[in-house]
Amino acid sequence: MGITVFLFTLLFFFTHSPHVYGNAELRALMDMKALLDPRGLYLSSWTVNGDPCDGSFEGIGCNEAGRVSNISLQGKGLSGKLSPAIGELKHLTGLYIHYNSLKGEIPKEIAKLTELSDLYLNVNNLSGEIPPEIGNMGSLEVLQLCYNQLTGSIPTQLGSLKNLSVLALQSNQLTGAIPASLGNLEMLMRLDLSYNNLFGSIPMKVADAPLLEVLDIRNNTLLATYLLL
């Protein structure tokens, strides 16, 4: 009898909760909260019974269809990690979590955000490699990953970001050559790769990008170093 009551109660909980279990976006936000703010100091307004689109969730903005479209948590003192659950917020157009102390790797699931135009993860303590899957984020216009501790090479796949106007990767620990594929970025206006451990030559195709106004490659081990203003 006791087991039957328990199973019925469990079934009722999973099928009748109007919040977390019926709302993929709320569930994703709760997963993100657990990793972004593990001590619960800054995101206490994100509650399991709350509505992300009623203005009560710190840093959350929604579109007219009631979908989470913007997360603005810059400079909030967050010291956790980015959750792979971020990829479930499929209507995000802006993600601003810069000027915090986030650690760990950038989850590859972030590439599921195909409507995202602005990605600001700069000035944190993020480590690991830049996920090559980011090259699938066709709406991306600004990619700010500078001032972290990212390692590895610059993914050639970033050359597929046809709408990208700003690529800021400076002050990391990136190695390898500058991918010639970055020269395919016809909308690129600013490219900052300075203060890394890049080596080799500067692809002419990159330097000649049609709209490029700023190319900063200082403090690397390149065969030629210059700054275009």
C-alpha positions as CSV (number, residue, x, y, z in Angstrom):
1,M,0.0,0.0,0.0
2,G,2.8,2.4,1.0
3,I,4.7,1.8,-2.3
4,T,1.5,2.4,-4.3
5,V,0.9,5.7,-2.6
6,F,4.5,6.7,-3.2
7,L,4.4,5.9,-6.9
8,F,1.1,7.7,-7.4
9,T,2.5,10.8,-5.6
10,L,5.6,10.7,-7.8
11,L,3.5,10.3,-10.9
12,F,1.3,13.2,-9.9
13,F,4.4,15.4,-9.2
14,F,5.9,14.7,-12.6
15,T,2.7,15.1,-14.6
16,H,1.1,18.0,-12.9
17,S,3.9,20.4,-12.1
18,P,3.2,23.5,-14.3
19,H,6.7,24.9,-14.0
20,V,10.0,23.0,-14.2
21,Y,8.7,19.8,-15.7
22,G,6.4,21.5,-18.2
23,N,8.7,24.3,-19.2
24,A,12.0,23.3,-20.9
25,E,13.3,26.9,-20.7
26,L,12.7,27.1,-16.9
27,R,14.3,23.7,-16.4
28,A,17.3,24.9,-18.4
29,L,17.6,28.1,-16.3
30,M,17.4,26.1,-13.1
31,D,20.3,23.8,-14.3
32,M,22.3,26.9,-15.3
33,K,21.6,28.5,-11.9
34,A,23.0,25.5,-10.1
35,L,26.3,25.8,-11.9
36,L,26.6,29.5,-12.4
37,D,25.8,30.4,-8.8
38,P,26.4,27.2,-6.7
39,R,26.3,29.1,-3.4
40,G,23.0,30.8,-4.3
41,L,24.3,34.3,-3.7
42,Y,23.3,36.2,-6.8
43,L,20.5,34.4,-8.7
44,S,18.0,33.9,-5.8
45,S,15.3,35.4,-8.0
46,W,15.5,32.4,-10.3
47,T,13.0,30.2,-8.6
48,V,11.5,26.8,-9.6
49,N,7.9,28.2,-9.3
50,G,8.7,31.5,-11.0
51,D,8.0,32.8,-14.5
52,P,11.2,33.8,-16.4
53,C,9.2,36.3,-18.5
54,D,7.4,38.3,-15.8
55,G,10.4,40.5,-15.0
56,S,11.2,38.8,-11.7
57,F,14.2,36.8,-12.9
58,E,17.5,38.7,-12.6
59,G,19.0,39.4,-16.0
60,I,16.4,37.6,-18.1
61,G,14.6,39.2,-21.0
62,C,12.0,37.6,-23.2
63,N,10.6,38.2,-26.7
64,E,7.0,38.9,-27.7
65,A,6.3,35.2,-27.9
66,G,7.2,34.7,-24.2
67,R,10.5,32.9,-24.9
68,V,13.8,33.7,-23.2
69,S,15.8,35.8,-25.6
70,N,18.4,37.6,-23.5
71,I,20.5,36.8,-20.5
72,S,22.4,39.8,-19.1
73,L,24.5,38.9,-16.1
74,Q,27.7,40.9,-16.7
75,G,29.6,41.9,-13.6
76,K,27.4,39.9,-11.1
77,G,30.2,38.2,-9.2
78,L,29.4,34.7,-10.6
79,S,32.1,32.2,-10.0
80,G,30.6,28.9,-11.2
81,K,30.5,27.2,-14.6
82,L,28.5,27.3,-17.8
83,S,26.0,24.5,-17.9
84,P,25.4,22.5,-21.1
85,A,21.7,23.3,-20.5
86,I,22.4,26.7,-22.1
87,G,21.8,24.9,-25.4
88,E,18.1,24.4,-24.5
89,L,17.4,28.2,-24.6
90,K,17.0,28.0,-28.4
91,H,15.5,31.5,-28.8
92,L,18.4,33.4,-27.2
93,T,19.7,36.3,-29.3
94,G,22.0,37.8,-26.7
95,L,24.2,36.2,-24.0
96,Y,26.1,38.6,-21.8
97,I,28.0,36.9,-18.9
98,H,31.2,38.9,-19.1
99,Y,33.2,40.4,-16.2
100,N,32.6,37.5,-13.9
101,S,34.9,34.8,-12.6
102,L,33.5,31.8,-14.4
103,K,35.7,28.7,-14.7
104,G,35.7,25.5,-16.6
105,E,35.1,24.9,-20.3
106,I,32.7,26.5,-22.8
107,P,30.1,23.7,-23.3
108,K,29.8,22.6,-27.0
109,E,26.0,22.7,-26.5
110,I,26.2,26.5,-26.8
111,A,26.3,25.9,-30.5
112,K,22.6,24.9,-30.4
113,L,21.9,28.6,-30.0
114,T,21.4,29.3,-33.8
115,E,19.6,32.6,-33.2
116,L,22.3,34.1,-31.0
117,S,23.9,37.2,-32.4
118,D,25.9,38.4,-29.4
119,L,28.1,36.1,-27.3
120,Y,30.0,37.9,-24.5
121,L,32.0,35.5,-22.3
122,N,35.0,37.8,-22.0
123,V,36.9,38.6,-18.8
124,N,36.3,35.4,-16.9
125,N,38.5,32.4,-16.0
126,L,37.3,30.0,-18.7
127,S,39.7,27.3,-19.8
128,G,39.9,24.5,-22.3
129,E,39.6,24.9,-26.1
130,I,37.2,26.9,-28.1
131,P,34.5,24.5,-29.3
132,P,34.7,24.1,-33.0
133,E,30.9,23.7,-33.0
134,I,30.6,27.5,-32.6
135,G,31.2,27.6,-36.3
136,N,27.6,26.4,-36.7
137,M,26.1,29.5,-35.1
138,G,25.1,31.2,-38.3
139,S,23.5,34.3,-36.7
140,L,26.5,35.2,-34.6
141,E,27.7,38.8,-35.1
142,V,29.9,39.4,-32.0
143,L,32.1,36.7,-30.4
144,Q,33.9,38.0,-27.3
145,L,36.1,35.4,-25.6
146,C,39.0,37.6,-24.7
147,Y,40.7,37.7,-21.3
148,N,40.2,34.1,-20.3
149,Q,42.6,31.1,-20.1
150,L,41.6,29.4,-23.3
151,T,44.1,27.0,-24.9
152,G,44.5,25.1,-28.1
153,S,44.2,26.4,-31.6
154,I,41.7,28.8,-33.2
155,P,39.1,26.5,-34.8
156,T,39.0,26.8,-38.6
157,Q,35.2,26.4,-38.4
158,L,35.0,30.0,-37.2
159,G,35.5,31.0,-40.8
160,S,31.9,29.8,-41.4
161,L,30.4,32.6,-39.4
162,K,29.3,34.8,-42.3
163,N,27.6,37.5,-40.2
164,L,30.5,37.9,-37.7
165,S,31.7,41.5,-37.4
166,V,33.7,41.3,-34.2
167,L,36.0,38.4,-33.2
168,A,37.9,39.1,-29.9
169,L,40.2,36.3,-28.7
170,Q,43.0,38.4,-27.2
171,S,44.7,37.7,-23.9
172,N,44.3,33.9,-23.8
173,Q,46.8,31.1,-24.2
174,L,45.9,30.1,-27.8
175,T,48.5,28.4,-29.9
176,G,49.0,27.3,-33.5
177,A,48.6,29.3,-36.7
178,I,46.0,31.9,-37.6
179,P,43.4,30.0,-39.8
180,A,43.2,31.3,-43.3
181,S,39.5,30.5,-43.1
182,L,39.0,33.7,-41.1
183,G,39.5,35.5,-44.4
184,N,36.1,34.2,-45.4
185,L,34.4,36.5,-42.9
186,E,33.2,39.2,-45.3
187,M,31.4,41.1,-42.6
188,L,34.4,41.1,-40.2
189,M,35.4,44.6,-39.0
190,R,37.5,43.9,-35.9
191,L,39.8,40.9,-35.3
192,D,41.9,40.9,-32.1
193,L,44.2,38.0,-31.5
194,S,46.8,39.8,-29.5
195,Y,48.6,38.5,-26.4
196,N,48.4,34.8,-27.3
197,N,51.0,32.2,-28.3
198,L,50.2,32.1,-32.0
199,F,52.9,31.4,-34.5
200,G,53.6,31.2,-38.3
201,S,52.6,33.6,-41.0
202,I,49.7,36.0,-41.3
203,P,47.3,34.7,-44.0
204,M,47.0,37.4,-46.7
205,K,43.4,36.5,-47.1
206,V,42.8,37.5,-43.4
207,A,44.6,40.8,-43.7
208,D,42.7,41.7,-46.9
209,A,39.2,41.0,-45.5
210,P,37.0,43.6,-47.3
211,L,35.5,45.4,-44.2
212,L,38.3,44.8,-41.7
213,E,39.1,48.0,-39.8
214,V,41.2,46.6,-36.9
215,L,43.6,43.7,-37.0
216,D,45.5,43.4,-33.7
217,I,48.0,40.5,-33.6
218,R,50.6,42.0,-31.2
219,N,52.5,39.9,-28.7
220,N,52.5,36.6,-30.6
221,T,55.3,34.7,-32.3
222,L,54.3,35.6,-35.9
223,L,56.6,36.1,-38.8
224,A,55.2,39.6,-39.2
225,T,53.4,41.7,-36.7
226,Y,51.4,44.9,-37.4
227,L,48.2,46.7,-36.4
228,L,45.6,48.0,-38.9
229,L,43.6,50.9,-37.7
